[in-house]
Amino acid sequence: MAEKSPIIISGGGIGGMAAAMVLAKDGHAVTVLEQATEFGEIGAGIQLGPNIFKMFEYLGLTDVINKVVFFPEGLGMNDVRTGEKVIRVPLGDVARAVYGFPYGVIYRADLHQVFLDACRALPNATLRTNARVESYEQSADGVRVHLAGGEVVEGQALIAADGMWSKIREAVVGDGKPRVSGHIAYRAVLKREDVSEHLWSNDVTLWGGEKTHLVHYPLRRGELFNMVAVFHSNKYDEGWNTFGDTTELNERFAEACPQVKELLAKIETWKMWVLCDREPVKNWTDRRVTLLGDAAHPMLQYLAQGAGQAIEDAVVLREALRFTKGDIQDAFQKYQKARYLRTGRVQLTARFYGDIYHASGVQRELRNLMFQGGKESAGFAGLKWMYDGIEPSKLFQ
Ligand SMILES: Cc1cc2nc3c(=O)[nH]c(=O)nc-3n(C[C@H](O)[C@H](O)[C@H](O)COP(=O)(O)OP(=O)(O)OC[C@H]3O[C@@H](n4cnc5c(N)ncnc54)[C@H](O)[C@@H]3O)c2cc1C
């Protein structure tokens, strides 16, 4: 099989589309196989740390992202029961001064669209929907990817960006189902006019408390208001983008302060996610097949980094392919080696931050003491390694 056959990417979410864009821009033929009937993203917001804006700058996307991103004024934590402030870190100038890049929030569909539009403009990117990848086989010089329905797609390599329940991961890593954390997220997006002035904030605000928290922030240019309510639950079913039970939500937030209750009451229909992650692994590559994004390193959302880490993955893959001059197997090994400790650290630290947000008793007091004891930027202090980001051009020398 000629080396010019396409690099196949299974999954056209944020990770898959980011990989498709960066590789196609570098001249590789890529074929994205997405199981859904159309490309798209769920209607919810995500946060993007300075490390991701560094990647946007590196990829020449800063201007197009800036058109759809919202730059919150601060990042704050309040006590969910008493309403008292725990910490507030000003963003904007502070994030830029400390990390060189801003902190932003974006509608998922807008971020996905940026990558999708870029791919559609590239003749060497083939984007297919209704293409569910079931399995693969490989030889010394290529892969054969089997789709539901029997079709076989051939290529020089397979990058599996098929998310938390990746089919390909089963074959490459074989570590069973994701770990159900016991935490559940309810998400909803409101229009600006549906949020009264006393509830509106231009910050990313987290109301933390025992086994619960609520996060909210504006989206787009302040046209929308994103809310994510998280609580511990003994529901252990797998759930992704299904409808939530408001009775359970209200029970879990029964002790919350009036402002939080008022916000929660704004929503009639929530979408629900049972939150899962996995233990970090260091080998997610099988010769011409590798994993990217949640397929490689699924993490809890407490550091708001899952999509961002998928974008970093895509950039590192490109650098590895450049460095090895297109030697796929060598590039995939180099990519994995450059990524597994950083992404593993985010996976494990995210669990710890879940405990911090949901603290009670002495743990809560200690958290408040630690957060309140430092300078304004102290809330970021333990995460400098993460927000500093990566230096793509220095990775492989
Ligand atoms: C409540 C919540 C809040 C979050 N907040 C943030 C945040 O603030 N910031 C942040 O960076 N991240 C956040 N995340 C994490 C982020 O959503 C994920 O890390 C990110 O979506 C991973 O992207 P991905 O492309 O790897 O996987 P996915 O988004 O899961 O995309 C996988 C794609 O593959 C397709 N697919 C699956 N199986 C197959 C198959 N067999 N064949 C073909 N296609 C297939 C799917 O249809 C999908 O399109 C949050 C997650 C949750 C649950």
Ligand as a Chemical Component Dictionary entry (heavy atoms), coordinates in Angstrom:
data_LIG
# 
_chem_comp.id                   LIG 
_chem_comp.type                 NON-POLYMER 
_chem_comp.pdbx_formal_charge   0 
_chem_comp.three_letter_code    LIG 
# 
loop_
_chem_comp_atom.comp_id 
_chem_comp_atom.atom_id 
_chem_comp_atom.alt_atom_id 
_chem_comp_atom.type_symbol 
_chem_comp_atom.charge 
_chem_comp_atom.model_Cartn_x 
_chem_comp_atom.model_Cartn_y 
_chem_comp_atom.model_Cartn_z 
_chem_comp_atom.pdbx_ordinal 
LIG C1  C1  C 0 -19.926 17.851 31.968 1  
LIG C2  C2  C 0 -18.678 17.990 31.142 2  
LIG C3  C3  C 0 -18.004 19.204 31.095 3  
LIG C4  C4  C 0 -16.817 19.340 30.372 4  
LIG N1  N1  N 0 -16.181 20.544 30.339 5  
LIG C5  C5  C 0 -15.038 20.685 29.657 6  
LIG C6  C6  C 0 -14.366 21.929 29.621 7  
LIG O1  O1  O 0 -14.821 22.895 30.235 8  
LIG N2  N2  N 0 -13.205 22.034 28.891 9  
LIG C7  C7  C 0 -12.693 20.971 28.196 10 
LIG O2  O2  O 0 -11.643 21.122 27.531 11 
LIG N3  N3  N 0 -13.305 19.766 28.218 12 
LIG C8  C8  C 0 -14.468 19.593 28.916 13 
LIG N4  N4  N 0 -15.101 18.385 28.939 14 
LIG C9  C9  C 0 -14.452 17.242 28.286 15 
LIG C10 C10 C 0 -14.705 17.200 26.800 16 
LIG O3  O3  O 0 -16.094 17.211 26.557 17 
LIG C11 C11 C 0 -14.105 15.945 26.203 18 
LIG O4  O4  O 0 -12.826 15.720 26.712 19 
LIG C12 C12 C 0 -14.004 16.091 24.684 20 
LIG O5  O5  O 0 -15.305 16.164 24.132 21 
LIG C13 C13 C 0 -13.267 14.899 24.085 22 
LIG O6  O6  O 0 -13.273 15.029 22.685 23 
LIG P1  P1  P 0 -13.034 13.762 21.776 24 
LIG O7  O7  O 0 -13.106 14.253 20.382 25 
LIG O8  O8  O 0 -11.818 13.045 22.239 26 
LIG O9  O9  O 0 -14.259 12.774 22.092 27 
LIG P2  P2  P 0 -15.811 12.983 21.852 28 
LIG O10 O10 O 0 -16.226 14.380 22.058 29 
LIG O11 O11 O 0 -16.486 11.935 22.688 30 
LIG O12 O12 O 0 -16.029 12.635 20.317 31 
LIG C14 C14 C 0 -15.982 11.314 19.855 32 
LIG C15 C15 C 0 -16.623 11.273 18.470 33 
LIG O13 O13 O 0 -16.448 9.951  17.948 34 
LIG C16 C16 C 0 -17.663 9.478  17.439 35 
LIG N5  N5  N 0 -17.609 8.018  17.550 36 
LIG C17 C17 C 0 -17.695 7.267  18.670 37 
LIG N6  N6  N 0 -17.570 5.964  18.379 38 
LIG C18 C18 C 0 -17.391 5.890  17.047 39 
LIG C19 C19 C 0 -17.197 4.814  16.135 40 
LIG N7  N7  N 0 -17.153 3.545  16.558 41 
LIG N8  N8  N 0 -17.034 5.088  14.815 42 
LIG C20 C20 C 0 -17.065 6.380  14.367 43 
LIG N9  N9  N 0 -17.279 7.433  15.185 44 
LIG C21 C21 C 0 -17.415 7.192  16.495 45 
LIG C22 C22 C 0 -18.722 10.145 18.295 46 
LIG O14 O14 O 0 -19.982 10.172 17.634 47 
LIG C23 C23 C 0 -18.118 11.528 18.487 48 
LIG O15 O15 O 0 -18.440 12.388 17.425 49 
LIG C24 C24 C 0 -16.286 18.220 29.650 50 
LIG C25 C25 C 0 -16.971 16.996 29.688 51 
LIG C26 C26 C 0 -18.147 16.878 30.425 52 
LIG C27 C27 C 0 -18.860 15.555 30.433 53 
# 
loop_
_chem_comp_bond.comp_id 
_chem_comp_bond.atom_id_1 
_chem_comp_bond.atom_id_2 
_chem_comp_bond.value_order 
_chem_comp_bond.pdbx_ordinal 
LIG C1  C2  SING 1  
LIG C2  C3  SING 2  
LIG C2  C26 DOUB 3  
LIG C3  C4  DOUB 4  
LIG C4  N1  SING 5  
LIG C4  C24 SING 6  
LIG N1  C5  DOUB 7  
LIG C5  C6  SING 8  
LIG C5  C8  SING 9  
LIG C6  O1  DOUB 10 
LIG C6  N2  SING 11 
LIG N2  C7  SING 12 
LIG C7  O2  DOUB 13 
LIG C7  N3  SING 14 
LIG N3  C8  DOUB 15 
LIG C8  N4  SING 16 
LIG N4  C9  SING 17 
LIG N4  C24 SING 18 
LIG C9  C10 SING 19 
LIG C10 O3  SING 20 
LIG C10 C11 SING 21 
LIG C11 O4  SING 22 
LIG C11 C12 SING 23 
LIG C12 O5  SING 24 
LIG C12 C13 SING 25 
LIG C13 O6  SING 26 
LIG O6  P1  SING 27 
LIG P1  O7  DOUB 28 
LIG P1  O8  SING 29 
LIG P1  O9  SING 30 
LIG O9  P2  SING 31 
LIG P2  O10 DOUB 32 
LIG P2  O11 SING 33 
LIG P2  O12 SING 34 
LIG O12 C14 SING 35 
LIG C14 C15 SING 36 
LIG C15 O13 SING 37 
LIG C15 C23 SING 38 
LIG O13 C16 SING 39 
LIG C16 N5  SING 40 
LIG C16 C22 SING 41 
LIG N5  C17 SING 42 
LIG N5  C21 SING 43 
LIG C17 N6  DOUB 44 
LIG N6  C18 SING 45 
LIG C18 C19 SING 46 
LIG C18 C21 DOUB 47 
LIG C19 N7  SING 48 
LIG C19 N8  DOUB 49 
LIG N8  C20 SING 50 
LIG C20 N9  DOUB 51 
LIG N9  C21 SING 52 
LIG C22 O14 SING 53 
LIG C22 C23 SING 54 
LIG C23 O15 SING 55 
LIG C24 C25 DOUB 56 
LIG C25 C26 SING 57 
LIG C26 C27 SING 58 
# 
